[in-house]
């Protein structure tokens, strides 16, 4: 099971490891480039992000972080999670976090894709992942009425994990695992 950015890491692992009995993407992420870079970056953006130095881009990111609390949190947290030292290095690392280009289609085990109705980070990503899966799949939606509509269902963890574990029990029982 992958949580948050793990919602792309767990499916990516499952695409290349076929001994898994099931995979859970909580919440599902098809392409982190879309979420963090406003789409798949063009060659110039990739070059600038991966450059040894780009003071202009660094200043742009610093200004954005100073004026936007969500951006500041996302970039700081992203740097912590990926062990990168600068916002630009973190964004450069996001270029490779996807299951596009036929990777999602390689997953063979049953897959649960969770979706939070009001996820401010990965809106649309669970649906994109679900759409590309060719394996047995389930899209599990969490709503505001349940108090579970925020990113990774932080308002209703017990509900989320109960529903996730119920799916896992049913899936492994059917599979005879």
VMD Tcl script that builds the backbone (N, CA, C; Angstrom):
set m [mol new atoms 531]
animate dup $m
set s [atomselect $m all]
$s set {name element resname resid chain x y z} {
  {N N UNK 1 A 0.842 -1.179 0.000}
  {CA C UNK 1 A 0.000 0.000 0.000}
  {C C UNK 1 A 0.881 1.233 0.000}
  {N N UNK 2 A 0.532 2.158 -0.863}
  {CA C UNK 2 A 1.214 3.437 -0.916}
  {C C UNK 2 A 0.252 4.540 -0.539}
  {N N UNK 3 A 0.697 5.458 0.324}
  {CA C UNK 3 A -0.124 6.561 0.791}
  {C C UNK 3 A 0.466 7.876 0.283}
  {N N UNK 4 A -0.391 8.789 -0.171}
  {CA C UNK 4 A -0.001 10.091 -0.715}
  {C C UNK 4 A 0.860 9.855 -1.955}
  {N N UNK 5 A 2.094 10.350 -1.989}
  {CA C UNK 5 A 2.942 10.104 -3.157}
  {C C UNK 5 A 3.165 8.604 -3.354}
  {N N UNK 6 A 3.020 7.836 -2.273}
  {CA C UNK 6 A 3.078 6.381 -2.383}
  {C C UNK 6 A 1.980 5.828 -3.272}
  {N N UNK 7 A 0.955 6.661 -3.554}
  {CA C UNK 7 A -0.118 6.263 -4.455}
  {C C UNK 7 A 0.336 6.089 -5.893}
  {N N UNK 8 A 1.546 6.536 -6.209}
  {CA C UNK 8 A 2.168 6.229 -7.500}
  {C C UNK 8 A 3.304 5.229 -7.311}
  {N N UNK 9 A 3.947 5.257 -6.152}
  {CA C UNK 9 A 5.087 4.360 -5.930}
  {C C UNK 9 A 4.655 2.902 -5.816}
  {N N UNK 10 A 3.576 2.645 -5.077}
  {CA C UNK 10 A 3.114 1.255 -4.934}
  {C C UNK 10 A 2.654 0.678 -6.276}
  {N N UNK 11 A 1.836 1.405 -7.060}
  {CA C UNK 11 A 1.483 0.874 -8.379}
  {C C UNK 11 A 2.698 0.700 -9.294}
  {N N UNK 12 A 3.646 1.615 -9.208}
  {CA C UNK 12 A 4.846 1.478 -10.045}
  {C C UNK 12 A 5.615 0.207 -9.677}
  {N N UNK 13 A 5.722 -0.065 -8.384}
  {CA C UNK 13 A 6.382 -1.296 -7.948}
  {C C UNK 13 A 5.614 -2.519 -8.447}
  {N N UNK 14 A 4.284 -2.455 -8.345}
  {CA C UNK 14 A 3.456 -3.593 -8.774}
  {C C UNK 14 A 3.569 -3.844 -10.277}
  {N N UNK 15 A 3.857 -2.813 -11.034}
  {CA C UNK 15 A 4.004 -2.986 -12.484}
  {C C UNK 15 A 5.204 -3.862 -12.827}
  {N N UNK 16 A 6.185 -3.897 -11.945}
  {CA C UNK 16 A 7.417 -4.639 -12.225}
  {C C UNK 16 A 7.621 -5.844 -11.313}
  {N N UNK 17 A 6.754 -5.996 -10.327}
  {CA C UNK 17 A 6.852 -7.134 -9.396}
  {C C UNK 17 A 5.541 -7.894 -9.438}
  {N N UNK 18 A 5.525 -8.997 -10.158}
  {CA C UNK 18 A 4.273 -9.720 -10.399}
  {C C UNK 18 A 3.960 -10.782 -9.354}
  {N N UNK 19 A 4.727 -10.855 -8.276}
  {CA C UNK 19 A 4.421 -11.796 -7.205}
  {C C UNK 19 A 3.464 -11.219 -6.171}
  {N N UNK 20 A 3.086 -9.972 -6.289}
  {CA C UNK 20 A 2.191 -9.333 -5.323}
  {C C UNK 20 A 0.771 -9.868 -5.457}
  {N N UNK 21 A 0.100 -10.024 -4.326}
  {CA C UNK 21 A -1.289 -10.498 -4.327}
  {C C UNK 21 A -2.267 -9.361 -4.579}
  {N N UNK 22 A -1.895 -8.144 -4.213}
  {CA C UNK 22 A -2.771 -6.984 -4.396}
  {C C UNK 22 A -1.945 -5.726 -4.174}
  {N N UNK 23 A -2.463 -4.598 -4.676}
  {CA C UNK 23 A -1.831 -3.303 -4.441}
  {C C UNK 23 A -2.916 -2.280 -4.135}
  {N N UNK 24 A -2.588 -1.353 -3.221}
  {CA C UNK 24 A -3.516 -0.303 -2.812}
  {C C UNK 24 A -2.829 1.039 -3.027}
  {N N UNK 25 A -3.506 1.928 -3.761}
  {CA C UNK 25 A -3.017 3.288 -3.990}
  {C C UNK 25 A -3.934 4.241 -3.232}
  {N N UNK 26 A -3.432 4.782 -2.123}
  {CA C UNK 26 A -4.232 5.617 -1.216}
  {C C UNK 26 A -3.594 7.003 -1.099}
  {N N UNK 27 A -3.984 7.925 -1.846}
  {CA C UNK 27 A -4.877 7.977 -2.982}
  {C C UNK 27 A -4.099 7.686 -4.250}
  {N N UNK 28 A -4.813 7.281 -5.282}
  {CA C UNK 28 A -4.165 6.908 -6.528}
  {C C UNK 28 A -3.535 8.095 -7.229}
  {N N UNK 29 A -2.336 7.879 -7.752}
  {CA C UNK 29 A -1.637 8.901 -8.533}
  {C C UNK 29 A -1.162 8.238 -9.823}
  {N N UNK 30 A -1.559 8.796 -10.938}
  {CA C UNK 30 A -1.121 8.302 -12.238}
  {C C UNK 30 A 0.175 8.987 -12.666}
  {N N UNK 31 A 0.253 10.301 -12.440}
  {CA C UNK 31 A 1.394 11.049 -12.937}
  {C C UNK 31 A 1.659 12.250 -12.041}
  {N N UNK 32 A 2.668 12.152 -11.190}
  {CA C UNK 32 A 3.009 13.242 -10.278}
  {C C UNK 32 A 3.481 14.473 -11.032}
  {N N UNK 33 A 3.938 14.292 -12.263}
  {CA C UNK 33 A 4.354 15.449 -13.062}
  {C C UNK 33 A 3.180 16.400 -13.251}
  {N N UNK 34 A 1.999 15.841 -13.439}
  {CA C UNK 34 A 0.807 16.669 -13.636}
  {C C UNK 34 A 0.496 17.444 -12.363}
  {N N UNK 35 A 0.569 16.770 -11.231}
  {CA C UNK 35 A 0.236 17.403 -9.959}
  {C C UNK 35 A 1.262 18.450 -9.544}
  {N N UNK 36 A 2.530 18.166 -9.705}
  {CA C UNK 36 A 3.571 19.064 -9.199}
  {C C UNK 36 A 4.130 20.025 -10.239}
  {N N UNK 37 A 4.012 19.675 -11.509}
  {CA C UNK 37 A 4.627 20.495 -12.557}
  {C C UNK 37 A 3.607 21.055 -13.539}
  {N N UNK 38 A 2.338 20.950 -13.205}
  {CA C UNK 38 A 1.272 21.458 -14.074}
  {C C UNK 38 A 1.290 20.791 -15.442}
  {N N UNK 39 A 1.516 19.516 -15.463}
  {CA C UNK 39 A 1.548 18.768 -16.710}
  {C C UNK 39 A 2.897 18.121 -16.919}
  {N N UNK 40 A 3.014 17.362 -17.981}
  {CA C UNK 40 A 4.281 16.725 -18.325}
  {C C UNK 40 A 5.205 17.832 -18.837}
  {N N UNK 41 A 6.366 18.013 -18.213}
  {CA C UNK 41 A 7.227 19.140 -18.573}
  {C C UNK 41 A 7.849 18.989 -19.962}
  {N N UNK 42 A 7.997 20.118 -20.639}
  {CA C UNK 42 A 8.666 20.105 -21.937}
  {C C UNK 42 A 10.186 19.992 -21.715}
  {N N UNK 43 A 10.914 19.838 -22.803}
  {CA C UNK 43 A 12.363 19.624 -22.704}
  {C C UNK 43 A 13.070 20.778 -21.999}
  {N N UNK 44 A 12.626 22.012 -22.247}
  {CA C UNK 44 A 13.277 23.155 -21.619}
  {C C UNK 44 A 13.061 23.145 -20.108}
  {N N UNK 45 A 11.852 22.823 -19.675}
  {CA C UNK 45 A 11.566 22.753 -18.235}
  {C C UNK 45 A 12.383 21.653 -17.582}
  {N N UNK 46 A 12.450 20.495 -18.205}
  {CA C UNK 46 A 13.253 19.385 -17.671}
  {C C UNK 46 A 14.713 19.820 -17.557}
  {N N UNK 47 A 15.233 20.460 -18.596}
  {CA C UNK 47 A 16.626 20.919 -18.582}
  {C C UNK 47 A 16.857 21.896 -17.435}
  {N N UNK 48 A 15.937 22.865 -17.264}
  {CA C UNK 48 A 16.093 23.863 -16.207}
  {C C UNK 48 A 15.995 23.238 -14.823}
  {N N UNK 49 A 15.055 22.327 -14.639}
  {CA C UNK 49 A 14.908 21.686 -13.329}
  {C C UNK 49 A 16.126 20.848 -12.968}
  {N N UNK 50 A 16.701 20.194 -13.950}
  {CA C UNK 50 A 17.829 19.299 -13.696}
  {C C UNK 50 A 19.190 19.985 -13.825}
  {N N UNK 51 A 19.200 21.263 -14.169}
  {CA C UNK 51 A 20.460 21.998 -14.317}
  {C C UNK 51 A 21.167 22.109 -12.974}
  {N N UNK 52 A 22.483 22.187 -13.027}
  {CA C UNK 52 A 23.253 22.366 -11.794}
  {C C UNK 52 A 22.906 23.687 -11.124}
  {N N UNK 53 A 22.598 24.698 -11.937}
  {CA C UNK 53 A 22.265 26.008 -11.395}
  {C C UNK 53 A 21.229 26.687 -12.296}
  {N N UNK 54 A 20.233 27.318 -11.689}
  {CA C UNK 54 A 19.255 28.131 -12.398}
  {C C UNK 54 A 18.698 29.152 -11.408}
  {N N UNK 55 A 19.473 30.216 -11.155}
  {CA C UNK 55 A 19.077 31.204 -10.144}
  {C C UNK 55 A 17.714 31.833 -10.402}
  {N N UNK 56 A 17.371 32.043 -11.650}
  {CA C UNK 56 A 16.074 32.659 -11.970}
  {C C UNK 56 A 14.923 31.741 -11.549}
  {N N UNK 57 A 15.017 30.480 -11.874}
  {CA C UNK 57 A 13.973 29.535 -11.482}
  {C C UNK 57 A 13.958 29.355 -9.963}
  {N N UNK 58 A 15.115 29.305 -9.343}
  {CA C UNK 58 A 15.182 29.198 -7.882}
  {C C UNK 58 A 14.477 30.380 -7.223}
  {N N UNK 59 A 14.693 31.581 -7.744}
  {CA C UNK 59 A 14.042 32.776 -7.192}
  {C C UNK 59 A 12.528 32.720 -7.391}
  {N N UNK 60 A 12.091 32.250 -8.535}
  {CA C UNK 60 A 10.658 32.114 -8.800}
  {C C UNK 60 A 10.016 31.173 -7.785}
  {N N UNK 61 A 10.668 30.060 -7.505}
  {CA C UNK 61 A 10.139 29.089 -6.543}
  {C C UNK 61 A 10.156 29.656 -5.127}
  {N N UNK 62 A 11.202 30.368 -4.781}
  {CA C UNK 62 A 11.293 30.987 -3.452}
  {C C UNK 62 A 10.173 32.003 -3.268}
  {N N UNK 63 A 9.919 32.807 -4.273}
  {CA C UNK 63 A 8.840 33.799 -4.223}
  {C C UNK 63 A 7.487 33.111 -4.098}
  {N N UNK 64 A 7.277 32.054 -4.867}
  {CA C UNK 64 A 6.008 31.320 -4.800}
  {C C UNK 64 A 5.796 30.736 -3.410}
  {N N UNK 65 A 6.842 30.203 -2.822}
  {CA C UNK 65 A 6.725 29.631 -1.478}
  {C C UNK 65 A 6.415 30.715 -0.440}
  {N N UNK 66 A 6.990 31.895 -0.623}
  {CA C UNK 66 A 6.776 32.988 0.329}
  {C C UNK 66 A 5.340 33.517 0.266}
  {N N UNK 67 A 4.722 33.421 -0.896}
  {CA C UNK 67 A 3.394 34.009 -1.059}
  {C C UNK 67 A 2.249 32.999 -1.001}
  {N N UNK 68 A 2.565 31.702 -0.965}
  {CA C UNK 68 A 1.510 30.686 -1.010}
  {C C UNK 68 A 1.809 29.600 0.024}
  {N N UNK 69 A 0.986 29.569 1.062}
  {CA C UNK 69 A 1.208 28.618 2.160}
  {C C UNK 69 A 1.147 27.167 1.700}
  {N N UNK 70 A 0.209 26.841 0.822}
  {CA C UNK 70 A 0.103 25.460 0.316}
  {C C UNK 70 A 1.349 25.079 -0.482}
  {N N UNK 71 A 1.825 26.019 -1.295}
  {CA C UNK 71 A 3.037 25.763 -2.080}
  {C C UNK 71 A 4.230 25.564 -1.148}
  {N N UNK 72 A 4.331 26.404 -0.138}
  {CA C UNK 72 A 5.438 26.294 0.829}
  {C C UNK 72 A 5.420 24.929 1.508}
  {N N UNK 73 A 4.233 24.517 1.974}
  {CA C UNK 73 A 4.135 23.223 2.634}
  {C C UNK 73 A 4.484 22.101 1.657}
  {N N UNK 74 A 3.898 22.122 0.471}
  {CA C UNK 74 A 4.104 21.033 -0.492}
  {C C UNK 74 A 5.577 20.893 -0.878}
  {N N UNK 75 A 6.239 22.016 -1.134}
  {CA C UNK 75 A 7.648 21.935 -1.536}
  {C C UNK 75 A 8.545 21.537 -0.369}
  {N N UNK 76 A 8.295 22.101 0.807}
  {CA C UNK 76 A 9.099 21.702 1.976}
  {C C UNK 76 A 8.891 20.231 2.318}
  {N N UNK 77 A 7.653 19.797 2.321}
  {CA C UNK 77 A 7.369 18.391 2.620}
  {C C UNK 77 A 7.966 17.494 1.536}
  {N N UNK 78 A 7.831 17.899 0.288}
  {CA C UNK 78 A 8.396 17.121 -0.811}
  {C C UNK 78 A 9.906 16.985 -0.707}
  {N N UNK 79 A 10.574 18.071 -0.315}
  {CA C UNK 79 A 12.029 17.994 -0.146}
  {C C UNK 79 A 12.384 17.029 0.975}
  {N N UNK 80 A 11.606 17.050 2.058}
  {CA C UNK 80 A 11.851 16.123 3.169}
  {C C UNK 80 A 11.680 14.674 2.708}
  {N N UNK 81 A 10.569 14.407 2.028}
  {CA C UNK 81 A 10.248 13.036 1.609}
  {C C UNK 81 A 11.263 12.486 0.613}
  {N N UNK 82 A 11.718 13.335 -0.294}
  {CA C UNK 82 A 12.626 12.863 -1.344}
  {C C UNK 82 A 14.102 13.112 -1.030}
  {N N UNK 83 A 14.378 13.677 0.134}
  {CA C UNK 83 A 15.756 13.979 0.551}
  {C C UNK 83 A 16.471 14.867 -0.459}
  {N N UNK 84 A 15.716 15.814 -1.011}
  {CA C UNK 84 A 16.321 16.801 -1.898}
  {C C UNK 84 A 16.561 18.071 -1.101}
  {N N UNK 85 A 17.510 18.891 -1.565}
  {CA C UNK 85 A 17.912 20.065 -0.789}
  {C C UNK 85 A 17.220 21.355 -1.205}
  {N N UNK 86 A 16.692 21.401 -2.438}
  {CA C UNK 86 A 16.067 22.634 -2.914}
  {C C UNK 86 A 14.723 22.321 -3.563}
  {N N UNK 87 A 13.847 23.321 -3.633}
  {CA C UNK 87 A 12.570 23.102 -4.325}
  {C C UNK 87 A 12.768 22.647 -5.772}
  {N N UNK 88 A 13.758 23.207 -6.438}
  {CA C UNK 88 A 14.004 22.812 -7.833}
  {C C UNK 88 A 14.436 21.358 -7.927}
  {N N UNK 89 A 15.285 20.902 -7.005}
  {CA C UNK 89 A 15.685 19.487 -7.012}
  {C C UNK 89 A 14.484 18.586 -6.750}
  {N N UNK 90 A 13.622 19.007 -5.824}
  {CA C UNK 90 A 12.424 18.213 -5.562}
  {C C UNK 90 A 11.569 18.110 -6.818}
  {N N UNK 91 A 11.296 19.242 -7.474}
  {CA C UNK 91 A 10.463 19.212 -8.682}
  {C C UNK 91 A 11.122 18.388 -9.789}
  {N N UNK 92 A 12.433 18.455 -9.882}
  {CA C UNK 92 A 13.137 17.626 -10.872}
  {C C UNK 92 A 12.915 16.146 -10.579}
  {N N UNK 93 A 12.886 15.780 -9.300}
  {CA C UNK 93 A 12.673 14.373 -8.953}
  {C C UNK 93 A 11.280 13.898 -9.352}
  {N N UNK 94 A 10.315 14.810 -9.379}
  {CA C UNK 94 A 8.935 14.440 -9.710}
  {C C UNK 94 A 8.765 14.036 -11.174}
  {N N UNK 95 A 9.705 14.397 -12.023}
  {CA C UNK 95 A 9.628 14.065 -13.443}
  {C C UNK 95 A 9.488 12.558 -13.646}
  {N N UNK 96 A 10.093 11.776 -12.780}
  {CA C UNK 96 A 10.109 10.328 -12.958}
  {C C UNK 96 A 9.035 9.588 -12.160}
  {N N UNK 97 A 8.193 10.313 -11.427}
  {CA C UNK 97 A 7.178 9.674 -10.583}
  {C C UNK 97 A 5.853 9.565 -11.346}
  {N N UNK 98 A 5.714 8.511 -12.128}
  {CA C UNK 98 A 4.495 8.298 -12.908}
  {C C UNK 98 A 4.363 6.819 -13.263}
  {N N UNK 99 A 3.167 6.458 -13.705}
  {CA C UNK 99 A 2.946 5.123 -14.266}
  {C C UNK 99 A 2.362 5.267 -15.674}
  {N N UNK 100 A 2.726 6.366 -16.337}
  {CA C UNK 100 A 2.300 6.623 -17.713}
  {C C UNK 100 A 3.130 5.766 -18.665}
  {N N UNK 101 A 2.891 5.957 -19.942}
  {CA C UNK 101 A 3.673 5.295 -20.989}
  {C C UNK 101 A 3.604 3.775 -20.905}
  {N N UNK 102 A 2.425 3.244 -20.522}
  {CA C UNK 102 A 2.218 1.799 -20.490}
  {C C UNK 102 A 2.618 1.115 -19.200}
  {N N UNK 103 A 3.103 1.855 -18.212}
  {CA C UNK 103 A 3.534 1.236 -16.958}
  {C C UNK 103 A 2.324 0.732 -16.166}
  {N N UNK 104 A 1.273 1.543 -16.041}
  {CA C UNK 104 A 0.078 1.118 -15.289}
  {C C UNK 104 A -0.523 -0.154 -15.890}
  {N N UNK 105 A -0.473 -0.250 -17.187}
  {CA C UNK 105 A -1.044 -1.406 -17.876}
  {C C UNK 105 A -0.280 -2.700 -17.596}
  {N N UNK 106 A 0.903 -2.608 -17.038}
  {CA C UNK 106 A 1.703 -3.791 -16.697}
  {C C UNK 106 A 1.296 -4.424 -15.367}
  {N N UNK 107 A 0.503 -3.702 -14.566}
  {CA C UNK 107 A 0.075 -4.242 -13.271}
  {C C UNK 107 A -0.884 -5.397 -13.517}
  {N N UNK 108 A -0.637 -6.528 -12.864}
  {CA C UNK 108 A -1.488 -7.705 -13.067}
  {C C UNK 108 A -2.313 -8.072 -11.837}
  {N N UNK 109 A -1.898 -7.645 -10.671}
  {CA C UNK 109 A -2.624 -8.028 -9.457}
  {C C UNK 109 A -3.832 -7.108 -9.245}
  {N N UNK 110 A -4.831 -7.560 -8.467}
  {CA C UNK 110 A -5.967 -6.703 -8.149}
  {C C UNK 110 A -5.474 -5.398 -7.518}
  {N N UNK 111 A -6.077 -4.301 -7.938}
  {CA C UNK 111 A -5.622 -2.987 -7.503}
  {C C UNK 111 A -6.786 -2.169 -6.968}
  {N N UNK 112 A -6.591 -1.608 -5.781}
  {CA C UNK 112 A -7.551 -0.693 -5.183}
  {C C UNK 112 A -7.008 0.715 -5.338}
  {N N UNK 113 A -7.804 1.569 -5.974}
  {CA C UNK 113 A -7.443 2.973 -6.135}
  {C C UNK 113 A -8.403 3.777 -5.276}
  {N N UNK 114 A -7.865 4.479 -4.290}
  {CA C UNK 114 A -8.686 5.331 -3.420}
  {C C UNK 114 A -8.717 6.741 -3.991}
  {N N UNK 115 A -9.856 7.394 -3.772}
  {CA C UNK 115 A -10.058 8.755 -4.269}
  {C C UNK 115 A -10.717 9.583 -3.180}
  {N N UNK 116 A -10.121 10.724 -2.865}
  {CA C UNK 116 A -10.716 11.668 -1.929}
  {C C UNK 116 A -11.417 12.750 -2.738}
  {N N UNK 117 A -12.682 12.945 -2.448}
  {CA C UNK 117 A -13.526 13.859 -3.212}
  {C C UNK 117 A -12.923 15.266 -3.365}
  {N N UNK 118 A -12.263 15.757 -2.347}
  {CA C UNK 118 A -11.747 17.137 -2.364}
  {C C UNK 118 A -10.227 17.209 -2.240}
  {N N UNK 119 A -9.517 16.210 -2.731}
  {CA C UNK 119 A -8.055 16.192 -2.619}
  {C C UNK 119 A -7.459 17.389 -3.352}
  {N N UNK 120 A -6.788 18.268 -2.609}
  {CA C UNK 120 A -6.231 19.461 -3.229}
  {C C UNK 120 A -4.898 19.201 -3.912}
  {N N UNK 121 A -4.277 18.066 -3.683}
  {CA C UNK 121 A -2.996 17.770 -4.307}
  {C C UNK 121 A -3.137 16.939 -5.580}
  {N N UNK 122 A -3.969 15.920 -5.547}
  {CA C UNK 122 A -3.999 14.958 -6.647}
  {C C UNK 122 A -5.371 14.849 -7.317}
  {N N UNK 123 A -6.068 15.951 -7.459}
  {CA C UNK 123 A -7.377 15.939 -8.126}
  {C C UNK 123 A -7.247 15.351 -9.528}
  {N N UNK 124 A -8.104 14.399 -9.841}
  {CA C UNK 124 A -8.109 13.761 -11.158}
  {C C UNK 124 A -7.130 12.611 -11.312}
  {N N UNK 125 A -6.176 12.508 -10.421}
  {CA C UNK 125 A -5.160 11.461 -10.537}
  {C C UNK 125 A -5.707 10.052 -10.276}
  {N N UNK 126 A -6.558 9.853 -9.251}
  {CA C UNK 126 A -7.090 8.496 -9.053}
  {C C UNK 126 A -7.857 7.997 -10.276}
  {N N UNK 127 A -8.659 8.864 -10.872}
  {CA C UNK 127 A -9.430 8.465 -12.058}
  {C C UNK 127 A -8.505 8.109 -13.222}
  {N N UNK 128 A -7.440 8.883 -13.392}
  {CA C UNK 128 A -6.497 8.596 -14.475}
  {C C UNK 128 A -5.808 7.250 -14.263}
  {N N UNK 129 A -5.390 6.981 -13.031}
  {CA C UNK 129 A -4.770 5.685 -12.738}
  {C C UNK 129 A -5.770 4.560 -13.006}
  {N N UNK 130 A -6.959 4.691 -12.458}
  {CA C UNK 130 A -7.996 3.666 -12.615}
  {C C UNK 130 A -8.285 3.395 -14.096}
  {N N UNK 131 A -8.387 4.452 -14.878}
  {CA C UNK 131 A -8.690 4.320 -16.304}
  {C C UNK 131 A -7.634 3.518 -17.053}
  {N N UNK 132 A -6.385 3.642 -16.654}
  {CA C UNK 132 A -5.295 2.961 -17.373}
  {C C UNK 132 A -5.045 1.527 -16.900}
  {N N UNK 133 A -5.619 1.145 -15.785}
  {CA C UNK 133 A -5.407 -0.224 -15.293}
  {C C UNK 133 A -6.147 -1.225 -16.164}
  {N N UNK 134 A -5.501 -2.337 -16.458}
  {CA C UNK 134 A -6.130 -3.420 -17.205}
  {C C UNK 134 A -6.318 -4.663 -16.338}
  {N N UNK 135 A -5.858 -4.603 -15.110}
  {CA C UNK 135 A -5.985 -5.697 -14.144}
  {C C UNK 135 A -7.342 -5.591 -13.437}
  {N N UNK 136 A -7.701 -6.577 -12.609}
  {CA C UNK 136 A -8.896 -6.407 -11.770}
  {C C UNK 136 A -8.715 -5.146 -10.915}
  {N N UNK 137 A -9.713 -4.289 -10.903}
  {CA C UNK 137 A -9.526 -2.988 -10.258}
  {C C UNK 137 A -10.805 -2.512 -9.581}
  {N N UNK 138 A -10.607 -1.695 -8.535}
  {CA C UNK 138 A -11.714 -1.088 -7.803}
  {C C UNK 138 A -11.352 0.357 -7.521}
  {N N UNK 139 A -12.307 1.265 -7.752}
  {CA C UNK 139 A -12.150 2.669 -7.381}
  {C C UNK 139 A -13.012 2.895 -6.151}
  {N N UNK 140 A -12.380 3.256 -5.050}
  {CA C UNK 140 A -13.061 3.459 -3.774}
  {C C UNK 140 A -13.072 4.949 -3.474}
  {N N UNK 141 A -14.260 5.545 -3.536}
  {CA C UNK 141 A -14.389 6.985 -3.348}
  {C C UNK 141 A -14.772 7.319 -1.918}
  {N N UNK 142 A -14.151 8.378 -1.403}
  {CA C UNK 142 A -14.434 8.880 -0.069}
  {C C UNK 142 A -14.986 10.295 -0.197}
  {N N UNK 143 A -16.031 10.605 0.556}
  {CA C UNK 143 A -16.773 11.842 0.367}
  {C C UNK 143 A -16.714 12.779 1.572}
  {N N UNK 144 A -17.180 14.003 1.337}
  {CA C UNK 144 A -17.282 14.994 2.410}
  {C C UNK 144 A -18.319 14.557 3.437}
  {N N UNK 145 A -19.390 13.929 2.979}
  {CA C UNK 145 A -20.429 13.463 3.908}
  {C C UNK 145 A -19.863 12.464 4.915}
  {N N UNK 146 A -18.831 11.734 4.503}
  {CA C UNK 146 A -18.178 10.771 5.399}
  {C C UNK 146 A -17.066 11.423 6.225}
  {N N UNK 147 A -16.740 12.667 5.902}
  {CA C UNK 147 A -15.623 13.339 6.555}
  {C C UNK 147 A -14.285 12.831 6.051}
  {N N UNK 148 A -14.281 12.201 4.883}
  {CA C UNK 148 A -13.079 11.539 4.362}
  {C C UNK 148 A -12.668 12.084 2.998}
  {N N UNK 149 A -13.059 13.310 2.703}
  {CA C UNK 149 A -12.827 13.860 1.370}
  {C C UNK 149 A -11.475 14.544 1.194}
  {N N UNK 150 A -10.721 14.729 2.272}
  {CA C UNK 150 A -9.422 15.399 2.177}
  {C C UNK 150 A -8.338 14.415 1.744}
  {N N UNK 151 A -7.203 14.963 1.385}
  {CA C UNK 151 A -6.058 14.178 0.924}
  {C C UNK 151 A -5.802 12.984 1.855}
  {N N UNK 152 A -5.841 11.798 1.297}
  {CA C UNK 152 A -5.613 10.543 2.021}
  {C C UNK 152 A -6.563 10.359 3.207}
  {N N UNK 153 A -7.718 11.025 3.164}
  {CA C UNK 153 A -8.821 10.789 4.100}
  {C C UNK 153 A -8.457 11.116 5.536}
  {N N UNK 154 A -7.659 12.177 5.714}
  {CA C UNK 154 A -7.168 12.493 7.054}
  {C C UNK 154 A -8.281 12.764 8.056}
  {N N UNK 155 A -9.463 13.134 7.600}
  {CA C UNK 155 A -10.561 13.393 8.525}
  {C C UNK 155 A -11.277 12.155 8.992}
  {N N UNK 156 A -10.973 11.021 8.376}
  {CA C UNK 156 A -11.697 9.793 8.716}
  {C C UNK 156 A -10.820 8.570 8.480}
  {N N UNK 157 A -9.679 8.545 9.129}
  {CA C UNK 157 A -8.731 7.447 8.937}
  {C C UNK 157 A -9.320 6.088 9.303}
  {N N UNK 158 A -10.062 6.018 10.389}
  {CA C UNK 158 A -10.625 4.714 10.793}
  {C C UNK 158 A -11.599 4.198 9.744}
  {N N UNK 159 A -12.434 5.078 9.207}
  {CA C UNK 159 A -13.350 4.680 8.136}
  {C C UNK 159 A -12.557 4.221 6.918}
  {N N UNK 160 A -11.577 5.013 6.524}
  {CA C UNK 160 A -10.792 4.680 5.336}
  {C C UNK 160 A -10.112 3.325 5.485}
  {N N UNK 161 A -9.448 3.110 6.599}
  {CA C UNK 161 A -8.739 1.847 6.767}
  {C C UNK 161 A -9.692 0.673 6.924}
  {N N UNK 162 A -10.856 0.898 7.473}
  {CA C UNK 162 A -11.853 -0.176 7.540}
  {C C UNK 162 A -12.279 -0.581 6.137}
  {N N UNK 163 A -12.590 0.394 5.297}
  {CA C UNK 163 A -13.018 0.083 3.929}
  {C C UNK 163 A -11.886 -0.529 3.107}
  {N N UNK 164 A -10.670 -0.032 3.304}
  {CA C UNK 164 A -9.514 -0.583 2.592}
  {C C UNK 164 A -9.263 -2.025 3.024}
  {N N UNK 165 A -9.310 -2.275 4.325}
  {CA C UNK 165 A -9.080 -3.648 4.824}
  {C C UNK 165 A -10.202 -4.589 4.412}
  {N N UNK 166 A -11.435 -4.096 4.353}
  {CA C UNK 166 A -12.541 -4.924 3.852}
  {C C UNK 166 A -12.286 -5.330 2.407}
  {N N UNK 167 A -11.835 -4.375 1.579}
  {CA C UNK 167 A -11.516 -4.698 0.187}
  {C C UNK 167 A -10.394 -5.731 0.131}
  {N N UNK 168 A -9.389 -5.537 0.939}
  {CA C UNK 168 A -8.260 -6.463 0.942}
  {C C UNK 168 A -8.699 -7.858 1.384}
  {N N UNK 169 A -9.516 -7.944 2.417}
  {CA C UNK 169 A -10.040 -9.242 2.862}
  {C C UNK 169 A -10.804 -9.926 1.738}
  {N N UNK 170 A -11.718 -9.206 1.107}
  {CA C UNK 170 A -12.518 -9.765 0.012}
  {C C UNK 170 A -11.636 -10.182 -1.169}
  {N N UNK 171 A -10.665 -9.357 -1.492}
  {CA C UNK 171 A -9.806 -9.617 -2.657}
  {C C UNK 171 A -8.914 -10.828 -2.420}
  {N N UNK 172 A -8.314 -10.916 -1.245}
  {CA C UNK 172 A -7.427 -12.051 -0.967}
  {C C UNK 172 A -8.221 -13.331 -0.782}
  {N N UNK 173 A -9.430 -13.231 -0.246}
  {CA C UNK 173 A -10.274 -14.420 -0.097}
  {C C UNK 173 A -10.665 -14.974 -1.466}
  {N N UNK 174 A -11.022 -14.105 -2.388}
  {CA C UNK 174 A -11.382 -14.526 -3.747}
  {C C UNK 174 A -10.185 -15.138 -4.461}
  {N N UNK 175 A -9.013 -14.518 -4.226}
  {CA C UNK 175 A -7.795 -15.005 -4.865}
  {C C UNK 175 A -7.264 -16.277 -4.224}
  {N N UNK 176 A -7.809 -16.634 -3.069}
  {CA C UNK 176 A -7.355 -17.830 -2.376}
  {C C UNK 176 A -6.019 -17.642 -1.682}
  {N N UNK 177 A -5.670 -16.388 -1.439}
  {CA C UNK 177 A -4.381 -16.098 -0.795}
  {C C UNK 177 A -4.486 -16.226 0.703}
}
mol reanalyze $m
mol bondsrecalc $m
mol representation Tube
mol addrep $m
